[in-house]
Amino acid sequence: MHIKQLFLASLSAIILAGCSPTYNWRDYTSADGAFRVLFPAKPATHTRGIDLGGIKVDMTMTAAEVEGTTFAVGTAVAPDAALAQATLPAMRRALLRNIGAGDTEENKGAAPGSAALEVDALGKGNNGPVRLVGRFFAKGTRMYQVIVVGTPGAMPPEQTEQFLSSFKPQ
């Protein structure tokens, strides 16, 4: 009887361990306090220099991956607020170019009068088709890109929208 109870307890522990959620949402505040967002897994951060339409900046990307879908926030600081706003189209074009998608100049989903740019594009990645959904905007001298990239059929709309709508610049 003791062996049967031990077996059932072990089996229960294995089943419960297998029930961990795929999306383990966590509140994240950037190290410099520039933004807050909900990430679906523990994010990693990397900074590198980039050229945005002739303006050289250091961009910091903070990203997490869940089942092949990447959730990321990129931030950079421009010399002034006008340049920050002016670089948004270049930031958008660069990401579209990375997936081989054309820039249709659509601002789908942005509120009237909003300075934000949005994108929902299909392209190609190393492993086949890829979808890019994102928002680009500036606040003062800081530029932001909030994106989700993954296989078109594997990007749950609820998680994509939760990530995008949870983003708050500080």
C-alpha positions in Angstrom: 0.0 0.0 0.0 2.9 2.4 0.8 4.4 1.9 -2.7 1.0 2.7 -4.3 0.7 6.0 -2.3 4.3 7.0 -3.3 3.6 6.2 -6.9 0.4 8.3 -6.9 2.2 11.2 -5.2 5.0 11.1 -7.7 2.6 10.9 -10.6 0.7 13.9 -9.2 3.9 15.9 -8.9 4.8 15.1 -12.5 1.4 16.1 -13.8 1.4 19.4 -11.9 4.9 20.2 -13.1 3.7 19.8 -16.7 0.9 22.3 -16.1 3.2 25.4 -15.9 1.8 28.2 -18.1 3.5 28.8 -21.4 3.1 32.5 -20.9 4.5 33.5 -17.5 3.6 37.2 -17.5 5.8 39.5 -15.4 5.8 43.3 -14.9 9.1 44.8 -16.1 10.5 48.2 -15.6 13.6 49.1 -17.7 16.9 49.7 -15.8 16.8 53.4 -16.7 13.1 53.7 -15.8 12.2 54.7 -19.4 9.3 52.3 -19.7 7.1 49.6 -18.0 5.7 46.5 -19.8 4.4 43.0 -19.2 6.8 40.4 -20.7 5.6 36.8 -21.2 8.9 35.4 -20.0 12.1 36.6 -18.4 13.6 39.2 -20.8 17.2 39.8 -21.7 18.7 43.2 -22.7 21.3 44.1 -25.3 22.6 47.5 -26.5 24.3 48.3 -29.8 24.9 51.3 -32.1 22.5 51.7 -35.1 21.9 54.2 -37.8 18.4 55.5 -38.1 18.2 57.6 -41.3 21.6 59.2 -40.8 21.2 59.6 -37.0 23.5 57.3 -35.1 22.2 56.2 -31.7 22.6 53.4 -29.2 19.5 51.3 -29.2 18.7 49.1 -26.2 16.6 46.0 -27.0 14.8 44.1 -24.2 13.2 40.9 -25.4 11.7 37.6 -24.3 10.9 34.6 -26.5 8.0 32.2 -26.0 7.6 29.2 -28.4 9.4 31.0 -31.3 7.6 34.3 -30.9 9.7 37.3 -29.8 8.3 40.1 -27.7 10.6 43.1 -27.7 11.0 46.8 -26.7 13.7 48.9 -28.3 14.6 52.3 -27.0 17.1 55.0 -28.1 17.6 58.7 -27.3 17.9 61.3 -30.1 19.8 64.6 -29.7 16.4 66.4 -29.6 12.6 65.8 -29.6 12.2 66.7 -33.3 14.8 64.2 -34.4 13.3 61.5 -32.2 9.9 62.0 -34.0 11.6 62.2 -37.4 13.5 58.9 -37.0 10.3 56.8 -36.4 9.7 56.1 -40.1 13.4 55.0 -40.5 13.0 52.7 -37.5 9.9 51.1 -39.0 11.5 50.8 -42.5 14.5 49.1 -41.0 12.4 46.4 -39.3 10.3 45.8 -42.5 13.5 45.5 -44.5 14.8 42.9 -42.0 11.9 40.6 -42.9 11.8 41.5 -46.6 8.5 43.3 -46.4 7.6 46.4 -48.3 6.7 49.7 -46.5 3.1 50.5 -47.4 3.2 53.7 -45.3 0.0 52.6 -43.7 -0.6 53.8 -40.2 -3.2 51.1 -39.5 -4.8 51.3 -36.1 -3.3 54.6 -34.9 -5.6 57.0 -33.3 -6.4 60.2 -35.3 -3.8 62.8 -34.6 -1.5 60.3 -33.0 2.2 60.6 -33.7 2.6 56.8 -33.4 3.3 54.6 -36.4 2.0 51.0 -36.4 2.9 48.0 -38.5 1.4 44.6 -39.2 3.4 43.0 -41.9 4.3 39.6 -43.4 7.8 38.8 -44.5 10.4 36.0 -44.5 12.8 35.0 -41.8 15.5 32.3 -41.6 12.9 29.6 -41.0 10.2 30.7 -43.3 7.3 33.1 -43.1 7.3 35.7 -40.3 4.9 38.3 -39.1 5.8 41.6 -37.5 3.3 43.6 -35.4 4.4 46.7 -33.7 4.2 50.3 -32.6 6.7 53.1 -32.9 6.6 56.4 -31.1 8.6 59.1 -29.5 8.3 60.8 -26.1 10.6 63.8 -25.7 14.0 62.8 -27.0 13.3 59.0 -26.5 12.2 56.7 -29.3 10.4 53.5 -28.7 9.6 50.4 -30.8 7.3 47.8 -29.2 7.2 44.7 -31.4 6.1 41.1 -31.6 7.7 38.9 -34.3 7.0 35.2 -35.0 5.5 32.6 -37.3 2.1 34.0 -38.6 0.0 31.1 -37.2 1.9 30.9 -33.9 1.3 34.4 -32.6 -1.7 34.3 -30.4 -3.6 37.5 -30.9 -4.5 37.8 -27.2 -0.9 37.6 -26.1 0.3 40.0 -28.8 -2.3 42.6 -27.8 -1.6 42.1 -24.1 2.1 42.8 -24.7 1.5 45.8 -26.9 -1.2 47.4 -24.8 0.7 46.9 -21.5 3.6 49.1 -22.7 3.8 52.4 -20.8 6.6 55.0 -21.3 7.6 56.7 -18.1 
